[in-house]
């Protein structure tokens, strides 16, 4: 399986240009191996997202998921602070905490499924949020 060296999109066998960004495919694609899969999964496991984020020599596939995972992790921290503040409101704090926890779990599962399927899809809703940029 190969990925574009510019945008990380999956390439089909025999492609001459990337269908996502138009980058010429001249053998400078990135193959995704088991290390990429491991780093991709770590990207979505809370503080463990720091490992792939600070790793050197990652493929564009693993780098994409490292950035998605770090953005998710930072959003979870921000949501945790907001929940801490809302915890002083008895019912509202509990409801918001429950919803944020389920959302975080759902985004984690979606991210790991994307890694397992070798896809470079952004997470729904929060995928476009860029706290950390490339």
ZADO-1210 file (C-alpha; in nm, 4 decimals, padded with zeros to 6 digits):
<atoms>
<atom x="00.0000" y="00.0000" z="00.0000" code="UNK" pos="1"/>
<atom x="00.1390" y="00.3429" z="-00.0907" code="UNK" pos="2"/>
<atom x="00.0602" y="00.6994" z="00.0099" code="UNK" pos="3"/>
<atom x="00.1327" y="01.0356" z="-00.1488" code="UNK" pos="4"/>
<atom x="00.4490" y="01.1989" z="-00.0159" code="UNK" pos="5"/>
<atom x="00.2836" y="01.5426" z="-00.0224" code="UNK" pos="6"/>
<atom x="-00.0674" y="01.4978" z="00.1224" code="UNK" pos="7"/>
<atom x="-00.0667" y="01.1393" z="00.2559" code="UNK" pos="8"/>
<atom x="-00.3604" y="01.0231" z="00.0419" code="UNK" pos="9"/>
<atom x="-00.3735" y="00.6564" z="-00.0493" code="UNK" pos="10"/>
<atom x="-00.2394" y="00.5804" z="-00.3970" code="UNK" pos="11"/>
<atom x="-00.3664" y="00.3071" z="-00.6243" code="UNK" pos="12"/>
<atom x="-00.1273" y="00.0831" z="-00.8107" code="UNK" pos="13"/>
<atom x="-00.0188" y="00.2464" z="-01.1352" code="UNK" pos="14"/>
<atom x="-00.1193" y="00.6024" z="-01.0397" code="UNK" pos="15"/>
<atom x="00.0910" y="00.8689" z="-01.2116" code="UNK" pos="16"/>
<atom x="-00.0496" y="01.1595" z="-01.0051" code="UNK" pos="17"/>
<atom x="-00.2181" y="01.1798" z="-00.6654" code="UNK" pos="18"/>
<atom x="-00.5963" y="01.1994" z="-00.7051" code="UNK" pos="19"/>
<atom x="-00.6213" y="01.4300" z="-00.3999" code="UNK" pos="20"/>
<atom x="-00.3512" y="01.6927" z="-00.4555" code="UNK" pos="21"/>
<atom x="-00.2238" y="01.6308" z="-00.8085" code="UNK" pos="22"/>
<atom x="00.1326" y="01.5661" z="-00.6910" code="UNK" pos="23"/>
<atom x="00.3248" y="01.3573" z="-00.9493" code="UNK" pos="24"/>
<atom x="00.3947" y="01.0045" z="-00.8303" code="UNK" pos="25"/>
<atom x="00.7549" y="00.9382" z="-00.9271" code="UNK" pos="26"/>
<atom x="00.8386" y="00.6711" z="-00.6754" code="UNK" pos="27"/>
<atom x="00.8442" y="00.9222" z="-00.3894" code="UNK" pos="28"/>
<atom x="00.5458" y="00.7661" z="-00.2220" code="UNK" pos="29"/>
<atom x="00.5405" y="00.6447" z="00.1325" code="UNK" pos="30"/>
<atom x="00.4741" y="00.2801" z="00.2071" code="UNK" pos="31"/>
<atom x="00.2778" y="00.2117" z="00.5192" code="UNK" pos="32"/>
<atom x="00.4155" y="-00.0651" z="00.7360" code="UNK" pos="33"/>
<atom x="00.3476" y="-00.2046" z="01.0809" code="UNK" pos="34"/>
<atom x="00.5475" y="00.0760" z="01.2473" code="UNK" pos="35"/>
<atom x="00.3162" y="00.3294" z="01.0831" code="UNK" pos="36"/>
<atom x="00.0160" y="00.1376" z="01.2093" code="UNK" pos="37"/>
<atom x="00.1542" y="00.1256" z="01.5633" code="UNK" pos="38"/>
<atom x="00.2346" y="00.4973" z="01.5604" code="UNK" pos="39"/>
<atom x="-00.1084" y="00.5716" z="01.4135" code="UNK" pos="40"/>
<atom x="-00.2868" y="00.3814" z="01.6895" code="UNK" pos="41"/>
<atom x="-00.0735" y="00.5443" z="01.9604" code="UNK" pos="42"/>
<atom x="-00.1757" y="00.8816" z="01.8174" code="UNK" pos="43"/>
<atom x="-00.5307" y="00.8360" z="01.9421" code="UNK" pos="44"/>
<atom x="-00.4546" y="00.7076" z="02.2927" code="UNK" pos="45"/>
<atom x="-00.4479" y="01.0241" z="02.5015" code="UNK" pos="46"/>
<atom x="-00.1070" y="01.1253" z="02.6306" code="UNK" pos="47"/>
<atom x="00.0551" y="00.8469" z="02.4264" code="UNK" pos="48"/>
<atom x="-00.0036" y="01.0749" z="02.1254" code="UNK" pos="49"/>
<atom x="00.3180" y="01.2493" z="02.2318" code="UNK" pos="50"/>
<atom x="00.5243" y="00.9477" z="02.1214" code="UNK" pos="51"/>
<atom x="00.4420" y="00.9605" z="01.7488" code="UNK" pos="52"/>
<atom x="00.4203" y="01.3401" z="01.7527" code="UNK" pos="53"/>
<atom x="00.7821" y="01.3768" z="01.8654" code="UNK" pos="54"/>
<atom x="00.9161" y="01.0785" z="01.6660" code="UNK" pos="55"/>
<atom x="01.1541" y="01.1536" z="01.3816" code="UNK" pos="56"/>
<atom x="01.1310" y="01.0001" z="01.0366" code="UNK" pos="57"/>
<atom x="00.7591" y="00.9283" z="01.0304" code="UNK" pos="58"/>
<atom x="00.5840" y="00.8683" z="00.7009" code="UNK" pos="59"/>
<atom x="00.3251" y="01.1212" z="00.5911" code="UNK" pos="60"/>
<atom x="00.0567" y="00.8676" z="00.6896" code="UNK" pos="61"/>
<atom x="00.1832" y="00.8373" z="01.0477" code="UNK" pos="62"/>
<atom x="00.2477" y="01.2136" z="01.0672" code="UNK" pos="63"/>
<atom x="-00.1111" y="01.2849" z="00.9597" code="UNK" pos="64"/>
<atom x="-00.2501" y="01.0642" z="01.2379" code="UNK" pos="65"/>
<atom x="-00.0007" y="01.2023" z="01.4917" code="UNK" pos="66"/>
<atom x="-00.1312" y="01.5532" z="01.4239" code="UNK" pos="67"/>
<atom x="-00.4947" y="01.4397" z="01.4370" code="UNK" pos="68"/>
<atom x="-00.4276" y="01.2589" z="01.7659" code="UNK" pos="69"/>
<atom x="-00.2487" y="01.5563" z="01.9217" code="UNK" pos="70"/>
<atom x="-00.5337" y="01.7884" z="01.8254" code="UNK" pos="71"/>
<atom x="-00.7818" y="01.5420" z="01.9779" code="UNK" pos="72"/>
<atom x="-00.5712" y="01.5173" z="02.2949" code="UNK" pos="73"/>
<atom x="-00.5526" y="01.8958" z="02.3331" code="UNK" pos="74"/>
<atom x="-00.9278" y="01.9290" z="02.2747" code="UNK" pos="75"/>
<atom x="-00.9834" y="01.6658" z="02.5455" code="UNK" pos="76"/>
<atom x="-00.7713" y="01.8720" z="02.7869" code="UNK" pos="77"/>
<atom x="-00.9679" y="02.1877" z="02.7031" code="UNK" pos="78"/>
<atom x="-01.2955" y="01.9983" z="02.7493" code="UNK" pos="79"/>
<atom x="-01.1691" y="01.8625" z="03.0842" code="UNK" pos="80"/>
<atom x="-01.1051" y="02.2152" z="03.2093" code="UNK" pos="81"/>
<atom x="-01.4503" y="02.3242" z="03.0939" code="UNK" pos="82"/>
<atom x="-01.6076" y="02.0244" z="03.2677" code="UNK" pos="83"/>
<atom x="-01.4177" y="02.1118" z="03.5854" code="UNK" pos="84"/>
<atom x="-01.5690" y="02.4576" z="03.5773" code="UNK" pos="85"/>
<atom x="-01.9164" y="02.3244" z="03.4961" code="UNK" pos="86"/>
<atom x="-01.8968" y="02.0701" z="03.7795" code="UNK" pos="87"/>
<atom x="-02.0178" y="02.3428" z="04.0143" code="UNK" pos="88"/>
<atom x="-02.3555" y="02.3278" z="03.8370" code="UNK" pos="89"/>
<atom x="-02.4959" y="01.9967" z="03.9682" code="UNK" pos="90"/>
<atom x="-02.6890" y="01.8517" z="03.6752" code="UNK" pos="91"/>
<atom x="-02.5289" y="02.0368" z="03.3853" code="UNK" pos="92"/>
<atom x="-02.1752" y="01.9352" z="03.4804" code="UNK" pos="93"/>
<atom x="-02.2661" y="01.5666" z="03.4896" code="UNK" pos="94"/>
<atom x="-02.4472" y="01.5741" z="03.1561" code="UNK" pos="95"/>
<atom x="-02.1686" y="01.7632" z="02.9790" code="UNK" pos="96"/>
<atom x="-01.9074" y="01.5303" z="03.1291" code="UNK" pos="97"/>
<atom x="-02.0970" y="01.2249" z="03.0053" code="UNK" pos="98"/>
<atom x="-02.1436" y="01.3663" z="02.6531" code="UNK" pos="99"/>
<atom x="-01.7783" y="01.4748" z="02.6218" code="UNK" pos="100"/>
<atom x="-01.6565" y="01.1344" z="02.7436" code="UNK" pos="101"/>
<atom x="-01.8683" y="00.9491" z="02.4884" code="UNK" pos="102"/>
<atom x="-01.7599" y="01.1877" z="02.2135" code="UNK" pos="103"/>
<atom x="-01.3950" y="01.1419" z="02.3019" code="UNK" pos="104"/>
<atom x="-01.4341" y="00.7640" z="02.2957" code="UNK" pos="105"/>
<atom x="-01.6122" y="00.7801" z="01.9598" code="UNK" pos="106"/>
<atom x="-01.3395" y="00.9988" z="01.8040" code="UNK" pos="107"/>
<atom x="-01.0708" y="00.7655" z="01.9395" code="UNK" pos="108"/>
<atom x="-01.2410" y="00.4612" z="01.7873" code="UNK" pos="109"/>
<atom x="-01.2940" y="00.6376" z="01.4528" code="UNK" pos="110"/>
<atom x="-00.9275" y="00.7411" z="01.4439" code="UNK" pos="111"/>
<atom x="-00.8044" y="00.3890" z="01.5182" code="UNK" pos="112"/>
<atom x="-01.0391" y="00.2415" z="01.2551" code="UNK" pos="113"/>
<atom x="-00.9000" y="00.4908" z="01.0010" code="UNK" pos="114"/>
<atom x="-00.5466" y="00.3772" z="01.0889" code="UNK" pos="115"/>
<atom x="-00.6433" y="00.0106" z="01.0590" code="UNK" pos="116"/>
<atom x="-00.8003" y="00.0783" z="00.7172" code="UNK" pos="117"/>
<atom x="-00.4874" y="00.2738" z="00.6072" code="UNK" pos="118"/>
<atom x="-00.6986" y="00.5859" z="00.5444" code="UNK" pos="119"/>
<atom x="-00.5973" y="00.9470" z="00.5973" code="UNK" pos="120"/>
<atom x="-00.9449" y="01.0776" z="00.6778" code="UNK" pos="121"/>
<atom x="-00.9914" y="01.3636" z="00.9190" code="UNK" pos="122"/>
<atom x="-01.1970" y="01.2969" z="01.2293" code="UNK" pos="123"/>
<atom x="-01.5594" y="01.4070" z="01.1891" code="UNK" pos="124"/>
<atom x="-01.6569" y="01.7458" z="01.3363" code="UNK" pos="125"/>
<atom x="-01.3205" y="01.8131" z="01.5054" code="UNK" pos="126"/>
<atom x="-01.0932" y="01.7005" z="01.2215" code="UNK" pos="127"/>
<atom x="-01.0843" y="02.0492" z="01.0756" code="UNK" pos="128"/>
<atom x="-00.9837" y="02.2066" z="01.4068" code="UNK" pos="129"/>
<atom x="-00.6130" y="02.2823" z="01.3931" code="UNK" pos="130"/>
<atom x="-00.4673" y="02.3549" z="01.7357" code="UNK" pos="131"/>
<atom x="-00.1357" y="02.2100" z="01.6183" code="UNK" pos="132"/>
<atom x="-00.0481" y="02.2576" z="01.2536" code="UNK" pos="133"/>
<atom x="00.2058" y="02.0784" z="01.0407" code="UNK" pos="134"/>
</atoms>
